[in-house]
Amino acid sequence: MKILPQYPDMEMIGIVTRRPADVSKELKGVDIYRLNQPKAYLRCGADVAIMCGGSKNDLPMQTPFFAHDFNVVDSFDTHGHIGPYVDKETGQPMLGHLETVDIICRQSKHTGHIGIGWDPGTFSLMRALFGVGMAGYNVNAFYGLTPKGGLSMGHTNAIKGIPGVIDARQYTHANLEAIERIRNGLNLELTDRDMHWRECKVVAPMDNDVRMRIANVIKSMPIYFEPYDTKVTFVSQAELDLEKGDLSHDGLVIISGPTGYMEFKNVWKSNPTGTAGFLLAYARATHRANMAGRYGCLTILDTPVVDLLPDPSARVSLI
């Protein structure tokens, strides 16, 4: 809502939340709906639903659900679950988020964009561009370039979902040495562990057994933490609260070869605000694609940049 005035061709007509009482205190003039009461909001008439939940537990269920009744845009960022995959816990083959949303959108004649943010998102565009511009060389992406690292909203949300966790923040740290080696012309094939390490600050009860269990769950969490060196530190709520004003994150995409190197850098003073801007732009593109009869689920690579530009003669309503 803070940046919506910068998008004059768009209007927010409702917000769906688990915390309607809290949200209604902060926002006026917008209908507030409770998430578990869909009859109240599924017929609100919005052109596009912007999905703002976490990638681990929310978006895999919420985006397909809303796609029955709305065009949808989300920031799903579990890379390994975008396409088909095998669930590590059950061994069950899964369609993946893209195909799941695509099936529902085609059935309901809606349009969706998934994975809209900076990675996947703008970084996906730059990977593709760099990869074709310097074919045969490895394109790598790094996150958390400063000594403090970058705040990851999705990973933080995953930690908060662990039983016993009161509060948490997760910082990603890039391997700066690997970045310099690439800049110096090395065509490196790097693993996740070569590129980053994870720092988790967690508030939990003063119980050693509980804290040990939480640390083990974090470090063994597939995709999110298991592939990385992960440091878990337990702190007080007061200590963690001192950091809550900082929502910054940054990263870069880089490729090198005999002709030199190309680099795209992203610096957010507020990770959620930066992501919100792209979600709004792609909500506009989603509405346009749907009006043109382009049903199904799209990625950032499927949409021309011109479709992101504002059109004063058209207005898009959002929920």
Disulfide bonds with the S-S distance in Angstrom:
none
